Amino acid sequence: MTRGLSASTSMMASLLLVCTWALSTQGFALTTGPLTSRVSLPRFMATVEEEEAVAQVAADQIEPESTAAAYSTTQPPFQNIMACNRAEIAVRIMRAATELNAGTVAIYCHEDRYSQHRWGADRSYQLEKKTDDSTPISTYLDIEQVIAIAKKANVDAIHPGYGFLSESPEMAQACADAGITFVGPTVENLNTFSDKTTARQAAIAAGVPVVPGSDGALHTQEEVVEFVTEIGLPVILKASMGGGGKGMRVVRKMEDLVPFYQAATSEAKASFGCGDVFVERFVDRPRHIEIQIVGDGTGNVVHLWERDCSVQRRHQKVIEMAPAWTLPDELRTQLHEYAVKLTQAAKYKNAGTVEFLIDKDLNPYFIEVNPRIQVEHTVTEEVTGVDLVQAQIKIAAGATLEEAGLVQENIHPRGVAIQCRVTTENPERDFAPDTGTLTLYRHSAGKGVRMDGIGYSGLSITPYFDSMIVKYTVLGATFEETVKRMKRVLQECRIRGVKTNIGFLLNTLSHPEFLSGIVTTSFIDENPQLKETSKSVWNFASEEQSDAQKTFETEKLIRYLASLAVNGPPPELGADPTKLSSVTAASDVPAPQITRKMRENLEASERPAGWRQVLLEKGPEGFAKAVREHKGLLLMDTTWRDAHQSLLATRMRTTDLLKSADYTNVALSNAFSSEMWGGATFDVAMRFLREDPWLRLEQLREKCPNVPFQMLLRGANAVGYTNYPDNVVYKFCDEAKKSGI
């Protein structure tokens, strides 16, 4: 199963390479970067047996490849890449892999069976719970099962994304033992940096300043109490493994130390499989600046400038921007040098982030290295034009930095990018997570707007995972332009059915302190009014768009009118329940006007034979021959499908169609066919009319026996609004024939 280029395509590729070389020799740099993200569409789903057969055929026919494939424009760096994660980051990985012409494999737990990342892959496999008390998160941490699936699917590279197993040396080692490439740092890198205590020791050895704290993990409650008593308060407890603000607590009073320790270690254990914590002195009101780096494992490291991630809640980032445009140039350069020096010393391989706290006197302190891709990598991609996930894959396949297109002199930020994380949390209830079904989900779009998310109308939001549903990244020429664009994007986004933090984000983007470009990690705590979203005013030109309360009131009015139209006046407003009814029954549809001859045929005991009889008696070949020999014009009527769908929004019910069926059978007795199936008819009948579409087909066939029924199939979409697996389409066609097509 080769992936070759046509002669014309090869010629164009060669011409492009020549042009690239010519420009580079003249001092120009060509960069490629991610465009506005769109949801991946599914391309293939099959049974497990079919998946294994396809994978085996692929494995048998793939020729061995050198590491040149890592940076080739014609060869995929890997044949099959597994996204060992879920939700938006899994989709992000699969997009990058697809653009590199690699196959994609997804994994999902039972609770994620309707998640979009499952449908975005070429093939997907369910993770099974090992025990009855296994949690959805624990299934994604099951290294043994992940490796077993990877082998079955002929996966040759696994990308862990962020969270879960992304910082696990055991996962990286398991991949190596199975002959599978881990798209991430080496086992040695992970042993050094996934544990924040050993990362701290590496920073000290490299001459990078650190916050005073414990030299290693503290394993017991007694050790923690003893250490904090010695160094004094305030301190911060941090999980040794993982990130995302989990397993972290700030302690300002001794009586809080023990319960905060117990909460932090329990949270760390549940999230990362390790409950170890360490202690640092708490730096009050710092800025949080991080440096994106990429290394190739040979000691070569480049930085992709910095991100300002100071807008945080409970140590979890909420709004990020790149670059940190208010940072003094001297300090910026110093941070770049620290990050590169530390990771060069470790011969770091793949993408990573070196994080610093900047105190009020502009003193930098190293806090950790995140040895993985991060949620906020999108802002760096937008300002530098570098696809970090593709760079990860290429380097994992053996490319050097230069071969992956990463040359320090050519990496420059252009403009300012901001990312906002939209979560299903209620700001007015201290960001309590909300669950439920999305009744409305509409994305924002436009110039300079990137969306990474998995939401759709009808999606059930569960309590098992992180509450982020979508992240928006916008790019503008200046900070002011970017803020205005992000505010427009958030205002344009519509998510209903669950509470979200969109109002809180708009409040934050409108705050004078944020607009100054300098905030600290205490910004949200110091401005509790940001959480008061129901009475917010956001200063848009339109008064309706500016006032949160008016927006919600307008939508409530629309929902009330819709309910009134369907269900009648509500009893709670004084309506008489005995006189209430739902939708008023429509009067009988008048019978169509037909000619006298047609009426005679209708009333005749034997109705005239039509083209369907030809098909039934002579079969498909005889039918085709009769059509070719026919001298006249053959007509296809589309009233029951196209006109019904286009003019009546497919809302006519079966009972009304049946009233015209006898007349249609006579009127179209000599017609080639009636196109009455497919398109949106099946999906709408079942989903909106709450009718059995198969019963409709059978009843219409009984009433209209003489006319061939024809159906419309739209490729992989078949008869709905999403892609269906091939085997589902085949089965649908088989059932349609049995029911009358």
Summary of the structure (lengths in Angstrom):
residues: 741
radius of gyration: 30.9
end to end distance: 36.2
largest distance: 105.1
contacts: 2394
relative contact order: 0.07
helix: 43%
strand: 18%
